[in-house]
Amino acid sequence: MGQSVLLTIEEQKKILLDNVKVIGTEQISLKDAAGRVMAEDVIADADVPPFDRSPYDGYALRSEDVKDASHEQPAVLEVLEEIPAGGISHFPVTNGTAVRIMTGAPIPEGADCIIMYERTEFTETQVKVFDRVKAGENIVKKGEDVCKGTVLAKAGSVIDAGLLATLAGQNEASPRVYKVPRIGIITTGSELTDVGEKLENGMIYDSNRYTLIGTIKKNGCEPVVYGIAGDEIDTIAGKIIQAADECDMVLLTGGVSAGDFDYTPAAMEKAGAKIFFRGARIKPGMACAYGELKGRLICALSGNPSSSIVNFLVLAYPALRKLRGLSQYEPEEIEVTLKGGFGKASKGTRYLFGKLDLSDGTVRMDLASAQGNVIISSSIGCNVMAVVPAGSGPLEPGTKIRAFII
């Protein structure tokens, strides 16, 4: 039943990454593309802006005509016309003339600079210019934002607000993106009760489901809930088969330790799954079982709330990112300075929840008040997880440590 000798975390992650692939692509409306992952490189088909344009309301003129302008002796120019945004010029700017121009309008022929209204006095037919303006001053050049042929984003990039606007600037109405993975969620345990139901003695509410729903949604995937499977092997196996048929990855919580009622690995095998490995050298989150069924990863996590999410973030998260189409599978790593200490020694690799604190200009990490297998409430608002190396003693405040963004 899988590996009897515990592999390293890196070896386990590699197995999962080697057994997951992107599920396909689709074209969607640009208005729905925020947060999706590009399935092809974005190469600019056009310059942005497509012409030299004015960044201000003002006057387009020749710098030569105002080279001696001052408050005592302003340059007086004839106003030929007005160009609104979206309009075009009808007269070239020549010696002694200017054109009134609005923000975003194209620079008329003959003009080589713009002066703002605030630096002039004007009537309908004349403008007085009190300052010198250099050639090229206050002109947004053609292609200043984007040059034709530029690679704007690579396949595997998340479409953020900047890329969304850039795609709009390229008239890309239907970008090709990777499909949204569907992630099946199965919770096991005869002690679980659905939220909203009456809680009987000895029962607890199914909170793991919601931890996984939140994490999956945050990472751009669609959770599909298959409910509570209890502790019956046949029921668990049936739900695994159904989820593997309908989803792109399957997550289970509970039943992966060595107790009399820990049936999940056996249910995985009964469903026909191949188990890759059981257990991980981490704390919390040691108990787990990972395998594959019908080309879908089956990720069985601990029933302890903190253990399940830590194991997921350490092992399954990179595979989820690959499934989603991201080019960078691993979460972003940083070095943090612990704001407070951690009083326990760590025989194995330990993971600690916390929050980034940049208040003094240093990348500090404020550890969650409580850490442990069953503690999930202290992870509220946490955005970083520290990695305490195996064999570490208690950590003093100010200790520098590796961490990754969650």
C-alpha positions in Angstrom: 0.0 0.0 0.0 2.3 2.8 -1.3 5.7 3.6 0.1 6.6 2.0 3.4 9.7 4.3 3.8 8.9 8.0 4.1 10.1 10.0 1.2 11.4 13.5 1.5 8.9 16.3 1.0 10.6 17.3 -2.3 10.4 13.7 -3.5 6.7 13.6 -2.6 6.0 16.9 -4.4 7.8 15.7 -7.5 5.6 12.5 -7.6 2.5 14.6 -7.4 3.7 17.1 -10.0 4.7 14.3 -12.4 1.1 12.8 -12.1 -0.9 16.0 -12.8 -1.4 17.9 -16.0 -3.3 20.9 -17.2 -6.9 20.0 -18.1 -7.4 22.0 -21.3 -8.1 25.5 -22.6 -11.0 27.7 -23.6 -11.7 31.2 -24.9 -13.7 33.4 -22.7 -15.0 37.0 -22.7 -12.5 39.5 -21.5 -14.9 40.8 -18.9 -14.8 37.4 -17.2 -11.0 36.9 -17.5 -9.8 38.5 -14.3 -8.0 35.9 -12.2 -7.8 33.3 -15.0 -4.5 31.9 -16.3 -3.3 32.7 -19.8 -3.0 29.6 -22.0 -0.8 31.3 -24.6 1.8 34.1 -24.8 0.4 37.6 -25.2 2.2 39.4 -27.9 1.3 43.0 -28.8 -0.2 43.4 -32.2 -0.2 47.1 -32.1 1.5 50.1 -30.5 -0.2 51.7 -27.4 -0.9 54.5 -27.8 -1.2 54.1 -31.6 -0.2 57.8 -32.2 1.6 60.6 -30.4 -0.9 62.1 -28.0 -1.4 64.9 -25.5 -1.3 64.1 -21.8 -3.0 67.4 -20.9 -5.6 70.0 -21.9 -3.5 72.7 -23.4 -1.9 74.0 -26.7 0.1 72.2 -29.3 2.8 74.4 -30.8 6.4 74.7 -32.1 9.1 74.9 -29.4 11.0 77.3 -31.8 8.1 79.8 -31.4 8.4 80.0 -27.6 12.2 79.8 -27.1 12.3 83.3 -25.8 8.9 83.5 -24.1 8.8 85.0 -20.6 6.2 86.7 -18.3 7.6 90.0 -19.4 7.5 89.1 -23.1 5.1 86.3 -23.8 4.9 84.6 -27.2 1.6 85.4 -28.9 0.3 82.7 -31.2 -2.7 82.4 -33.5 -5.1 79.6 -32.5 -6.0 77.6 -35.6 -8.5 75.1 -34.2 -9.5 72.8 -31.3 -8.9 69.1 -31.3 -11.1 67.1 -28.8 -10.1 63.6 -27.6 -11.1 61.3 -30.4 -10.8 64.0 -33.0 -8.1 64.8 -35.6 -6.4 68.0 -36.7 -7.3 69.7 -40.0 -4.5 72.3 -40.1 -0.7 71.8 -39.7 0.9 74.0 -37.0 3.2 76.5 -38.7 5.3 79.5 -37.6 3.4 81.6 -35.1 0.4 79.3 -34.7 -0.9 76.8 -32.1 -3.8 74.4 -31.8 -6.0 74.0 -28.7 -5.8 70.3 -27.7 -7.6 68.1 -25.2 -6.1 65.3 -23.2 -5.7 62.1 -25.3 -6.0 63.9 -28.7 -3.4 63.2 -31.4 -0.6 65.7 -31.9 -1.2 67.8 -35.0 1.4 67.9 -37.8 4.1 70.5 -37.3 3.7 70.7 -33.4 6.6 69.3 -31.3 5.4 70.1 -27.8 2.4 70.8 -25.5 1.9 73.5 -23.0 -0.8 73.2 -20.3 -3.7 75.8 -20.1 -2.5 76.8 -16.7 0.7 78.3 -18.2 -1.1 80.5 -20.7 -3.6 83.2 -21.2 -5.9 82.8 -24.2 -8.9 83.9 -26.1 -10.8 82.2 -28.9 -8.3 83.3 -31.4 -5.0 83.9 -29.6 -2.9 82.3 -26.8 -0.1 84.0 -24.8 2.7 81.6 -23.7 4.8 82.8 -20.7 7.2 79.9 -20.5 9.7 78.1 -22.8 8.8 74.6 -23.8 11.3 72.1 -25.1 10.8 70.0 -28.2 9.1 66.7 -27.2 7.9 68.1 -23.9 4.5 66.9 -22.7 4.0 64.5 -25.6 3.1 60.8 -25.0 4.9 59.0 -27.8 3.4 56.4 -30.0 4.2 53.0 -28.4 5.3 54.6 -25.1 3.1 52.1 -23.2 3.4 49.1 -25.4 5.5 48.5 -28.6 4.2 46.2 -31.3 5.8 42.8 -31.0 6.5 43.0 -27.3 5.8 39.9 -25.3 3.4 41.2 -22.7 2.7 38.0 -20.7 3.7 34.4 -20.9 1.4 31.4 -20.9 0.9 30.5 -17.3 0.5 34.1 -16.1 -2.5 35.1 -14.0 -4.6 37.8 -15.6 -4.4 40.7 -13.1 -5.8 44.2 -13.5 -2.8 45.4 -15.5 -2.9 42.5 -17.9 -6.7 42.8 -18.3 -6.3 46.4 -19.3 -3.4 45.6 -21.6 -5.5 42.9 -23.3 -8.2 45.5 -23.8 -5.7 47.9 -25.3 -4.8 45.2 -27.8 -8.5 44.6 -28.7 -8.3 41.1 -27.4 -11.9 40.4 -26.7 -11.6 36.6 -26.1 -8.3 35.5 -24.5 -7.5 31.8 -24.5 -7.2 30.6 -20.9 -6.8 27.3 -19.0 -10.1 25.8 -17.9 -11.0 26.1 -14.2 -10.2 22.8 -12.4 -13.0 21.2 -10.4 -11.8 19.9 -7.1 -13.9 17.3 -5.3 -14.2 17.5 -1.5 -15.1 14.4 0.6 -15.0 14.5 4.4 -15.0 11.2 6.4 -15.8 10.5 10.0 -19.0 9.3 11.8 -18.6 12.1 14.3 -19.3 14.8 11.7 -22.5 16.8 11.4 -23.3 19.2 8.6 -23.3 22.9 9.4 -26.9 24.0 10.1 -27.9 20.7 11.7 -28.5 20.1 15.4 -25.3 19.0 17.2 -25.8 15.8 19.2 -23.6 14.7 22.1 -20.2 13.5 20.9 -20.5 15.1 17.4 -18.7 18.0 15.8 -19.4 20.2 12.9 -17.7 19.5 9.5 -15.3 22.5 9.4 -12.6 20.9 7.2 -15.0 21.1 4.3 -15.0 24.9 4.6 -11.3 25.3 5.0 -10.8 23.5 1.7 -13.6 25.4 0.0 -12.0 28.7 1.0 -8.5 27.6 -0.1 -9.7 26.2 -3.4 -11.8 29.3 -4.3 -8.9 31.6 -3.3 -6.7 29.7 -5.8 -9.1 30.0 -8.7 -10.6 26.6 -8.7 -14.1 25.3 -8.3 -14.9 23.2 -5.2 -17.4 20.4 -5.6 -18.7 19.0 -2.3 -19.6 15.3 -2.0 -20.7 15.5 1.6 -19.8 13.4 4.7 -18.9 9.7 3.9 -18.8 8.5 7.5 -16.4 5.6 8.3 -17.7 3.0 5.9 -15.2 1.8 3.3 -17.8 1.2 0.6 -19.3 4.6 1.1 -15.9 6.4 1.0 -14.9 4.3 -2.1 -18.1 5.2 -3.9 -17.7 8.9 -3.3 -14.0 8.7 -4.5 -15.1 7.0 -7.7 -17.9 9.5 -8.3 -15.6 12.5 -7.6 -12.8 11.1 -9.8 -15.3 10.8 -12.7 -16.6 14.3 -12.3 -13.6 16.3 -11.0 -9.9 17.0 -11.9 -8.6 16.4 -8.3 -10.1 14.8 -5.2 -9.5 15.9 -1.6 -10.5 13.8 1.4 -10.1 14.6 5.1 -10.0 12.1 7.9 -9.3 8.4 8.3 -5.6 8.4 7.3 -4.0 7.6 10.6 -3.4 4.1 12.0 -6.6 3.8 14.2 -9.2 1.1 14.0 -11.6 3.4 12.1 -9.1 5.0 9.7 -10.4 3.5 6.5 -9.6 6.0 3.8 -6.4 4.4 2.3 -8.3 1.0 2.1 -11.2 2.8 0.5 -8.9 4.4 -2.0 -7.6 1.0 -3.0 -11.1 -0.4 -3.2 -12.0 2.4 -5.5 -9.1 1.3 -7.8 -6.7 4.1 -6.9 -2.9 3.5 -7.0 -1.4 4.8 -3.7 1.9 6.7 -4.2 2.8 7.2 -0.5 1.5 7.5 3.0 2.7 9.9 5.7 4.9 13.0 5.4 7.9 14.2 7.4 6.1 17.4 8.6 4.4 18.7 11.7 1.5 19.3 11.7 0.2 17.2 8.9 2.2 13.9 9.1 -0.8 11.7 8.5 -1.9 11.5 4.8 -2.2 9.3 1.8 -1.8 10.3 -1.8 -2.6 8.4 -5.0 -4.1 8.4 -8.4 -7.4 7.2 -10.0 -8.4 7.7 -13.6 -5.6 10.3 -14.1 -6.9 12.3 -11.1 -4.8 12.9 -8.0 -6.5 11.6 -4.8 -5.2 13.6 -1.8 -6.3 12.2 1.6 -5.5 14.5 4.4 -5.8 14.3 8.2 -9.1 15.0 9.9 -7.4 17.4 12.3 -8.2 20.9 11.0 -4.7 22.4 11.1 -3.0 19.2 10.0 -5.2 18.9 6.9 -4.6 22.4 5.6 -0.9 22.4 6.4 -0.4 19.1 4.5 -2.4 20.4 1.6 -0.4 23.7 1.4 2.9 21.9 1.6 2.3 18.9 -0.7 -0.9 19.3 -2.8 -0.8 23.0 -3.4 2.0 23.0 -6.1 0.1 20.2 -7.9 -3.1 22.3 -7.8 -1.2 25.3 -9.2 0.1 23.1 -12.1 -3.4 21.7 -12.7 -4.6 25.3 -12.9 -2.0 26.1 -15.6 0.3 28.3 -13.7 3.9 28.3 -14.9 5.3 28.8 -11.4 4.1 25.8 -9.3 5.8 26.6 -6.0 4.4 29.4 -3.8 6.5 32.5 -3.4 9.3 32.1 -0.8 10.7 34.9 1.3 12.9 35.3 4.3 11.2 36.7 7.4 12.3 37.8 10.8 10.3 36.4 13.7 8.6 39.1 15.6 8.1 36.8 18.6 9.8 33.5 19.6 8.6 29.9 19.4 9.3 27.9 22.5 9.3 24.4 21.2 12.0 22.3 19.7 11.3 20.8 16.3 12.5 17.2 15.8 11.0 17.2 12.2 10.3 20.0 9.8 7.6 22.2 11.3 5.2 24.7 9.7 3.9 27.7 11.5 1.1 30.1 10.5 1.6 33.8 10.8 1.0 37.3 9.4 3.5 39.6 7.6 4.3 42.8 9.5 6.0 45.5 7.4 5.4 48.3 9.8 9.1 49.1 10.5 10.3 48.5 7.0 11.5 45.0 7.9 9.9 41.8 6.6 8.7 40.5 10.0 6.4 37.6 10.8 4.0 37.7 13.7 3.3 34.1 14.6 -0.2 33.0 15.3 -1.0 32.8 19.0 -1.5 29.1 19.0 -0.1 26.3 16.8 -1.2 22.7 16.7 -2.8 19.8 14.9 -6.4 20.7 15.9 -6.1 24.5 16.1 -7.5 26.3 13.0 -9.0 29.5 14.5 -5.5 31.0 15.0 -4.9 30.9 11.2 -7.6 33.6 10.7 -6.0 36.4 8.6 -2.7 34.5 8.2 -0.9 35.1 4.9 2.5 33.4 5.4 3.8 30.1 6.7 7.3 29.7 8.2 9.3 26.5 7.7 11.2 25.5 10.8 14.0 23.1 9.8 14.2 19.6 11.3 16.4 19.5 14.4 15.8 23.2 15.4 15.6 24.1 19.0 13.3 26.9 20.4 13.4 30.0 18.2 14.2 33.4 19.7 12.6 36.6 18.6 14.6 38.1 15.7 15.4 34.7 14.2 15.5 34.8 10.4 13.7 31.9 8.8 12.4 30.8 5.4 8.7 31.2 4.7 6.2 31.1 1.9 3.2 33.2 1.0 -0.2 31.4 1.4 
